[in-house]
Amino acid sequence: MDRLTLEKRTKSFHINVIKLCEMLPKTTAGFEIAKQLIRSAGSVGANYRATKRAKSSNDFLNKLKIIIEESDESLYWLEIIRDATLLQDEALNSLIQEANELTSIFVASHKTAAGNREK
C-alpha cells in the first residue's frame, strides 16, 4: 500500500470515529469513551503523517511504535462500545475491522523498517 493511500485511510479512520462518537449516548460514559477514542484515532493519522518528517531511522521507528499503540488503543475503545452495547451499528463493526487492519499494517511496517535498519 502506498503512502498516500495509507494517509487517506488513517484520516478517514479518524473522521469516521468522530462520526461514530456523535452517535454515542450523551452520558458520562459516552462522553469519556468518545473523548478517549477520538484522541487515539486522531493520533494514528497525525503520527503517520509525522513519519514523513522523521529525523532518523530511530525516530521513524519510534513514530511507528506510537501509531501501533494508538491504533490498538482505538480498537480497545471500539470493543468497549460494542461489548457494553453502547451502540449497535454497522459502522462500529467496520471501524473495529479497520482498527485491526491498521494495527496489523503498522506492526508489519515496523518489523520491515527495523529489519532494514539492521542490514
C-alpha positions in Angstrom: 0.0 0.0 0.0 1.5 3.4 -1.0 2.0 6.2 1.5 -0.8 8.5 0.0 -3.4 5.7 0.3 -2.4 5.0 3.9 -2.6 8.7 4.7 -6.1 8.9 3.3 -7.1 5.7 5.1 -5.8 6.9 8.5 -7.5 10.3 8.1 -10.8 8.6 7.0 -10.5 6.4 10.1 -10.3 9.4 12.3 -13.2 11.1 10.6 -15.4 8.0 10.8 -14.6 7.6 14.5 -15.7 11.2 15.1 -19.0 10.5 13.3 -19.5 7.3 15.3 -18.8 9.1 18.6 -21.6 11.6 17.7 -24.0 8.7 17.9 -22.9 7.6 21.4 -25.3 8.2 24.2 -24.9 11.6 25.9 -23.9 10.1 29.2 -20.8 10.3 31.3 -19.6 7.0 29.9 -20.4 8.0 26.3 -18.6 11.3 26.6 -15.5 9.8 28.3 -15.2 7.0 25.8 -15.8 9.4 22.9 -13.0 11.7 24.2 -10.5 8.8 24.5 -11.4 7.2 21.2 -11.3 10.5 19.2 -7.8 11.2 20.7 -6.4 7.8 20.0 -7.8 7.6 16.4 -6.6 11.1 15.7 -3.1 10.2 16.9 -2.9 7.3 14.3 -3.3 9.7 11.4 -1.3 12.5 12.9 1.7 10.3 13.8 1.6 8.5 10.5 1.8 11.9 8.8 4.7 12.8 11.1 6.7 9.8 9.9 7.4 11.9 6.7 9.4 14.3 8.9 11.3 11.7 10.9 14.8 12.9 11.7 16.4 9.4 11.7 15.5 5.7 11.3 15.2 5.5 15.1 12.8 8.5 15.1 10.8 6.8 12.3 10.6 3.5 14.3 9.5 5.4 17.4 6.7 7.1 15.5 5.6 3.7 14.2 5.5 2.3 17.7 3.3 5.2 18.8 1.0 4.5 15.8 0.7 0.9 16.8 -0.1 1.8 20.4 -2.7 4.3 19.4 -4.4 2.1 16.8 -4.6 -0.7 19.3 -6.0 1.7 21.9 -8.6 2.8 19.4 -9.5 -0.9 18.9 -9.9 -1.3 22.6 -12.3 1.6 22.9 -14.3 0.4 19.9 -14.6 -3.0 21.5 -15.7 -1.4 24.8 -18.5 0.4 22.9 -19.5 -2.9 21.3 -19.2 -5.1 24.5 -21.0 -2.5 26.7 -23.7 -2.3 24.0 -23.5 1.5 24.0 -24.1 1.4 20.2 -25.1 -1.3 17.8 -24.3 -0.1 14.3 -22.6 -1.5 11.2 -20.3 1.5 11.3 -19.0 0.2 14.6 -18.2 -3.2 13.1 -16.5 -1.6 10.2 -14.3 0.6 12.5 -13.3 -2.4 14.6 -12.2 -4.2 11.4 -10.3 -1.1 10.2 -8.6 -0.6 13.6 -7.5 -4.3 13.4 -6.2 -3.9 9.9 -4.4 -0.6 10.6 -2.7 -2.1 13.6 -1.6 -5.1 11.5 -0.3 -2.9 8.7 1.8 -0.8 11.1 3.1 -3.8 13.0 4.3 -5.2 9.7 5.8 -1.9 8.7 7.7 -1.6 12.0 9.1 -5.1 11.5 10.2 -4.3 8.0 11.7 -1.0 8.9 13.5 -2.5 11.9 14.8 -5.3 9.7 16.0 -2.8 7.1 17.8 -0.8 9.7 19.7 -3.8 10.9 21.1 -4.6 7.5 
